[in-house]
């Protein structure tokens, strides 16, 4: 009898444990209910992971990565890291070519704007099993909505960074010191931006008012929407969360598209923007042009000021940066759950090791600091918890593309970022309104040929349409006709069908 009771208690305890673990995996933002998460498996074999990133190799990478590898080994992960960097304008095509050719790469940056396309082309590996067995810290620290942003047909295809995500691209960066110099108001409307650009153009002839941007921040004025099958105006379709019908619509037949283009044309004609807004012929390195004082406004995202400020201050010690976000009184939508993503190639032989490495990165402040900022007092200093490069030689200032893997729990801001502003950023999503589109990622496989054709046409015509000298009516007529012939209506129908099915599923979950 006593033996039977022990058996029964053992069975009940086992069932309860399984239920708790299953619940936490299904609700990662609630997984803290389990006080001690199961450790990642330690059966990782000695491996060299090959990582592919855009832009340039950061200074001091060798000394930092040696320290990272030593810490990995100490923590029971015999992993070494090998990096390849590709110019940004070639990067996304290179990712596809690597998967197509089977080159031995493992981890790469992907993005919400192209993850559907990459999955349809079988570029990325599903990570479900690897996350379950080797990604406990990732699962614990990643909100459910962020995982939804990388889930297609029930499978997870990447590890999203965990950062402020609502309206994260609705920004433009300006010189706050120039705004104050001329007594201009804080920029909260397009009219305010007009005044700023006009003032710079009139009073600072050596400075280009606005450069290297395509006007995404103007959506806050002309139409705040969620884009699909691409990013911003390169995305052929969108959904307006305020639309009662939640229809998938053609980006290039929208009022906001025409209004944004008209405003960009207006600024070009007035001499505020050299054509084209993203043409770098005038300044081969637009970032240096802005930081060195040759440009008064440029592109930005929610965290760009924090990433740009040290380089800017090195060239403009007395200068100030302001991240402009139009109409703060309007709804702030949480459109999608992810932006920048670390994914694993479908051809990788080290999926488990790749996830185990990222899991290590997301497991402690010490690991995060080492991989993200380098060796303390060698590559950076800490001043009241903030990053400080005073006394650090440039050749030792390690500044990788940390925007690929940011984790808000561990991120450190520059000493030039005020505590008030850093607190605002850390709480950015708290007042966000959840868009009905949150968590929806279309499966482009059924329409991949149409999407490929649309992308070719958009790539050809969009730069023309940004040009104030173009015959707008004629060019738009040709553009729309080509899009229609390439299957735009079919794309809209298919994505609408998927979105409706997604909403029906979500309603079922809530019930």
Secondary structure, DSSP 8 states (H G I E B T S, - for coil): -HHHHHHHHHHHHHHHHHHHHHHHHHTGGGGGGSSS----------EEEEEEEES---TTHHHHHHHHHHHHHHTT--EEEEEEEE-HHHHHHHHHHHHHHT-S--EEEEEHHHHHHHHHTT-B---HHHHHHH-HHHHHHS-HHHHHTTEETTEE--EE-BS--TTTT-EEEEEHHHHHHTT-----SHHHHHHHHHHHHHH-TTSBSS-S---GGGHHHH---EEESSSGGGSSEEE-TT-TT---EEGGGSHHHHHHHHHHHHHHHTTSS-SSTT--SS-SSHHHHHHTTSBSEEEE-TTHHHHHHHHHHHH-TT--EEEE-S-TTS--EE--S-SEEEEEBTT-S-HHHHHHHHHHHTS-HHHHHHHHH-SBTTTBEEETTEEE-TT--GGG-----GGGT-BTTT---BTTS-HHHHHHHHTGGGG-EE-TTTT-----GGGHHHHHHHHHHHHHHHHHHH-TTS-HHHHHHHHHHHHHHTTHHHHHHHHHHHHHHHHHHHHHHH-
